[in-house]
Amino acid sequence: MQHPVFEDRRLQPILEKVLASQRLTADDGAAMYRSHDLLALGYMANLVRERYHGNTTFFNVNRHINPTDVCVASCRLCAFGKKKKDPRGYTMSLDEVWHRAGEGYTEAVSEFHIVGGLHPELTVDWYCDMLRGLKERFPQVHLKAFTMVEISYFAQRTKRPVREILQKLKDAGIDSMPGGGAEIFAEPVRRIICDHKINGQEWLDIARVAHEIGLKSNCTMLYGHIENPEDRADHLARLRAVQDGTSGFVTFIPLAFHPDNTALDHILPTTGFDDLKNIAVARLMLDNIPHIKAYWVMMTPRIAQIAQRFGADDIDGTVVEEKIYHEAGATTSQSLRREELLQLIRKAGREPFERDTLYRPVQRTETHFTILV
């Protein structure tokens, strides 16, 4: 097979590594981020994507639940969190969480995605009761809950080890963890955009412990604020190093910074060019993380569709009521019907594959689904 000569000739040595299935370095990652040859990056990323997943694009039927937006942190990047006395803030009761989970619920839903603010009063026992109540009411639904930042906060408030907190939540019903709160690991950047959060190494350490006790998780990177190409490449390399040891990361999701309604609203939002580049570089760098997700809520369904040719193999799910990005000005719909996701994938020339959270195939009838193990 003859491969093209790239407009950016500096990418040719990287293509040779890709063709030989050799691991790329952080310097390679920074070079790709600095390149404007998007088609070359997409070409290489698509080679790897099809090597791993052929023509398949994964999706699931899920619902997002954000129990509270009250948060003790004051991160400059965030438009979601509110202070306890802010009249705009909310905190659901347990009954409200369970009711919200059931609103519009059908047997089709296979996942609840649960994250929220760092509430100064809600206890770990409250969250355990929430998990147990969801499991009792929706026993077949996978509970993907709590970021590494939330776990650190629970441990800090209770003065208990992270491992103990994670095991307690696992015993109460948590099945896996989302990947939020990673932001960018570079400490000089982190001190500016989210100095109230745990540092990057602590995020990685908590992920490692979660994986050690048998919890899978996703991982993320927030881009498009004040970070540089080296910061992005370093972030990916550090995720990859943890994955070498644990194999616990299931999916990587690049998240574009939405500046509206944040303390960094002077920053211009990312473009489709930026979004596709981040998908492509992630697929090329993260050789040991199985899946790269194009999160349609963040990058619009159209860009997520194009991303299926730039390294992404997943387009997320039906979602329903996503608050965090919409508080920051996202103008996308808060939900897509399963039929709309199927159409998006097929019109991208890919074959849709419905999955559960851990990428096991879902076999569906009109009223029921079965996970094929």
C-alpha positions in Angstrom: 0.0 0.0 0.0 1.4 3.4 -1.0 1.1 6.1 1.6 1.0 9.8 0.8 3.8 12.3 1.2 2.6 14.8 3.8 2.5 18.6 3.3 4.3 18.8 6.7 7.4 16.8 6.0 8.2 16.7 9.7 5.4 14.2 10.1 7.0 11.6 7.8 9.2 10.0 10.5 6.1 9.7 12.7 4.3 8.0 9.8 7.1 5.5 9.6 6.7 4.7 13.4 3.0 4.4 13.0 3.4 1.9 10.1 5.8 -0.1 12.2 3.5 0.0 15.3 6.2 1.7 17.3 5.4 3.8 20.3 5.5 7.6 19.8 7.4 9.9 22.2 6.1 13.0 24.0 8.3 15.0 21.5 6.4 13.3 18.7 3.2 14.3 20.4 4.2 17.9 20.7 5.3 18.0 17.1 1.9 16.7 16.0 0.1 19.3 18.1 2.3 22.0 16.5 1.6 20.8 13.0 -1.2 22.3 10.9 -1.3 19.4 8.5 -4.7 18.1 9.8 -5.3 15.7 7.0 -1.9 14.0 7.6 -2.7 13.6 11.3 -6.2 12.3 10.4 -4.7 9.9 7.9 -2.3 8.4 10.4 -4.9 8.3 13.2 -7.4 6.5 10.9 -4.8 3.9 10.1 -4.5 3.1 13.8 -8.2 3.4 14.5 -9.0 0.9 11.7 -6.1 -1.4 12.9 -7.9 -1.6 16.3 -11.6 -1.4 15.4 -12.0 -1.8 11.7 -15.2 0.0 10.5 -17.0 -0.1 13.9 -18.2 2.9 15.8 -19.4 2.3 19.4 -22.3 4.0 21.2 -24.5 3.3 24.2 -27.8 4.4 25.7 -27.1 6.3 28.9 -28.4 9.0 31.2 -26.4 11.7 33.0 -27.3 12.5 36.7 -25.7 15.5 38.5 -26.9 15.2 42.1 -25.7 18.7 43.1 -23.9 21.7 41.6 -22.8 23.0 45.1 -19.1 22.9 45.3 -16.4 24.1 47.8 -13.9 24.6 44.9 -13.6 27.8 42.9 -12.0 26.6 39.7 -11.6 29.3 37.0 -12.4 26.9 34.3 -15.8 25.9 35.7 -19.3 27.3 35.0 -21.1 24.5 36.8 -20.2 24.8 40.5 -22.1 27.1 42.9 -21.5 28.1 46.5 -23.7 26.8 49.2 -25.5 30.1 49.7 -25.9 30.8 46.0 -29.7 30.8 45.3 -29.0 29.3 41.8 -27.4 26.2 43.3 -29.3 22.9 43.8 -28.9 19.7 45.8 -31.2 16.8 45.1 -32.6 14.6 47.9 -32.1 10.9 47.6 -35.7 10.6 46.4 -35.1 13.3 43.8 -32.0 11.4 42.5 -34.0 8.2 42.2 -36.9 10.0 40.6 -34.6 11.8 38.1 -33.0 8.5 37.2 -36.5 7.1 36.5 -37.8 10.1 34.4 -38.2 8.9 30.9 -36.4 5.7 31.9 -36.9 2.7 29.6 -35.5 -0.7 29.6 -33.1 0.6 26.9 -30.9 2.5 29.3 -27.7 0.6 30.2 -25.7 3.3 32.1 -26.1 6.1 34.6 -23.2 8.6 34.5 -23.1 10.3 37.9 -20.9 13.3 38.8 -21.4 16.5 40.8 -19.9 19.3 42.8 -17.8 18.9 46.0 -20.7 19.5 48.4 -19.6 20.6 52.0 -22.3 18.6 53.7 -23.2 15.4 51.8 -21.5 12.4 53.3 -20.0 9.3 51.8 -22.8 7.4 53.5 -25.3 9.6 51.6 -23.7 8.7 48.3 -23.6 5.0 49.3 -27.3 5.2 50.0 -27.8 6.8 46.6 -25.9 4.0 44.9 -27.8 1.3 46.7 -31.1 2.9 45.9 -30.3 3.1 42.2 -29.2 -0.5 42.2 -32.4 -1.6 43.9 -34.6 0.3 41.4 -32.5 -0.3 38.3 -30.5 -3.5 38.9 -29.5 -3.9 35.3 -28.1 -0.4 34.9 -24.3 0.1 35.1 -23.4 2.9 37.6 -20.4 5.0 36.3 -19.9 7.4 39.2 -17.5 9.9 40.8 -14.4 11.5 39.4 -10.9 11.1 41.0 -11.5 14.7 42.4 -14.6 13.6 44.2 -12.9 10.5 45.6 -10.1 12.7 47.0 -12.6 15.0 48.5 -14.5 12.2 50.2 -11.2 10.8 51.6 -10.2 14.3 52.8 -13.5 14.9 54.6 -13.6 11.5 56.2 -9.9 11.3 56.9 -9.9 7.8 55.5 -7.6 6.3 52.9 -8.6 6.6 49.2 -8.5 2.8 48.8 -11.0 2.4 51.7 -13.4 5.0 50.2 -13.2 3.4 46.8 -13.9 0.0 48.2 -16.9 1.3 50.2 -18.4 2.9 47.1 -17.7 -0.3 45.1 -19.5 -2.4 47.8 -22.5 0.1 47.6 -22.8 -0.4 43.8 -20.4 1.7 41.8 -19.4 -0.3 38.7 -16.8 2.0 37.1 -15.6 5.6 37.1 -15.8 8.5 34.6 -12.6 10.3 33.7 -13.3 13.9 34.6 -11.2 16.3 36.7 -7.9 15.4 35.0 -8.0 18.8 33.2 -4.3 19.1 32.3 -1.6 17.6 34.4 1.0 20.4 34.0 1.2 22.0 37.4 2.0 25.6 36.3 -1.2 25.5 34.1 -3.2 23.7 36.8 -2.4 26.3 39.4 -4.1 28.9 37.2 -7.1 27.1 35.9 -8.0 24.8 38.8 -5.8 25.4 41.9 -8.6 24.2 44.2 -8.4 20.7 42.8 -6.0 17.8 43.5 -2.8 18.0 41.5 -2.2 15.9 38.4 -0.1 13.2 40.2 -2.8 12.7 42.8 -5.4 12.2 40.0 -3.2 9.6 38.5 -2.5 7.9 41.8 -6.3 7.6 42.6 -6.9 6.2 39.2 -4.2 3.6 39.8 -5.8 2.6 43.1 -9.2 2.3 41.5 -7.9 0.0 38.9 -6.1 -2.1 41.5 -9.3 -2.8 43.3 -11.0 -3.8 40.0 -12.7 -0.6 38.9 -12.3 0.4 35.3 -12.4 4.1 34.4 -12.2 6.6 31.6 -9.7 9.3 31.3 -9.8 12.8 29.9 -7.8 15.9 29.0 -9.2 19.5 28.9 -7.7 21.5 26.0 -8.1 24.9 24.5 -7.3 27.2 27.5 -3.8 28.3 28.4 -1.9 25.0 27.9 0.7 24.5 25.2 1.5 21.5 22.9 4.1 20.2 25.3 1.6 20.2 28.1 -0.9 18.2 26.0 1.7 15.7 25.0 3.0 15.3 28.6 -0.6 14.7 29.7 -1.1 11.9 27.2 2.3 10.3 28.0 1.4 10.3 31.8 -1.9 8.6 31.1 -0.2 6.0 29.0 2.3 5.3 31.7 -0.4 4.5 34.2 -2.2 2.3 31.7 1.1 0.4 31.1 0.8 -0.7 34.8 -2.9 -1.2 35.3 -4.8 -1.6 31.9 -7.7 0.1 33.8 -8.5 3.0 31.4 -11.2 2.0 28.9 -11.7 5.2 27.0 -10.0 8.5 26.5 -12.2 11.6 26.0 -10.6 14.8 24.8 -12.7 17.7 26.2 -12.7 21.1 24.7 -12.7 24.1 27.1 -15.9 26.1 26.9 -15.1 29.6 28.2 -18.5 31.1 28.5 -19.7 31.9 32.0 -16.2 31.1 33.5 -13.5 33.3 34.8 -11.6 32.6 31.6 -14.3 33.9 29.3 -11.8 36.0 27.4 -10.3 32.9 25.8 -11.7 32.1 22.3 -13.5 28.7 22.1 -11.9 25.8 20.2 -12.6 25.2 16.5 -13.5 22.0 14.7 -9.9 22.0 13.5 -8.7 21.9 17.1 -11.2 19.2 18.1 -10.2 16.9 15.2 -6.5 17.4 15.9 -6.9 16.4 19.5 -8.8 13.3 18.6 -6.1 12.3 16.1 -3.1 12.9 18.3 -4.8 11.1 21.2 -5.3 8.0 19.0 -1.7 8.1 17.8 -0.2 8.6 21.3 -2.4 6.4 23.4 -1.4 3.0 22.0 -2.6 1.1 25.1 -6.0 2.7 25.7 -8.5 0.8 23.6 -11.0 3.6 22.7 -11.1 7.2 21.8 -14.4 9.0 22.2 -15.7 11.9 20.2 -18.1 13.4 22.8 -20.8 14.9 20.7 -22.2 17.1 23.5 -18.9 19.0 23.5 -17.9 19.0 19.9 -21.4 18.9 18.2 -22.8 15.8 16.5 -21.4 16.9 13.1 -17.7 17.2 14.3 -18.1 14.0 16.3 -19.3 12.3 13.1 -16.2 13.6 11.1 -14.0 12.5 14.0 -14.9 8.9 13.2 -12.4 9.3 10.3 -9.8 11.1 12.5 -9.1 8.4 15.1 -12.3 8.2 17.2 -14.2 4.9 17.4 -16.9 6.0 19.9 -19.5 8.8 19.8 -20.8 8.5 23.3 -24.5 7.9 24.1 -28.0 9.4 24.3 -26.9 11.4 27.4 -30.2 13.2 28.4 -29.8 16.4 30.5 -26.1 17.2 30.5 -25.5 20.1 32.8 -21.7 20.8 33.1 -21.0 21.8 29.5 -24.3 23.5 29.0 -23.7 25.7 32.0 -20.5 26.8 30.1 -22.4 27.7 27.0 -22.7 24.5 25.0 -25.5 25.0 22.5 -25.9 21.3 21.5 -29.0 19.4 22.3 -28.9 17.6 25.7 -30.0 14.3 24.2 -30.0 12.4 21.0 -32.3 9.5 20.3 -30.8 6.1 19.6 -32.1 6.3 16.0 -30.3 9.6 15.6 -27.0 8.1 16.8 -27.4 5.2 14.4 -28.0 7.6 11.5 -24.9 9.8 12.4 -22.7 6.8 12.5 -24.0 5.2 9.3 -23.7 8.5 7.4 -20.1 8.7 8.4 -19.6 5.4 6.6 -19.1 3.4 9.8 -21.0 0.5 11.3 -22.8 1.2 14.6 -22.1 -1.2 17.5 -24.2 -0.7 20.6 -22.2 -1.4 23.7 -22.5 -1.3 27.5 -20.0 0.8 29.6 -17.3 -1.9 29.4 -17.8 -2.3 25.6 -19.6 -5.6 25.8 -22.1 -6.0 22.9 -25.7 -5.2 23.7 -28.4 -7.2 22.0 -31.7 -5.4 21.9 -35.4 -6.0 21.3 -38.1 -3.4 21.2 -38.5 -3.4 25.0 -35.4 -5.1 26.5 -31.6 -5.4 26.1 -29.2 -8.2 26.9 -25.4 -7.8 27.5 -23.5 -10.5 25.7 -20.6 -11.6 27.9 
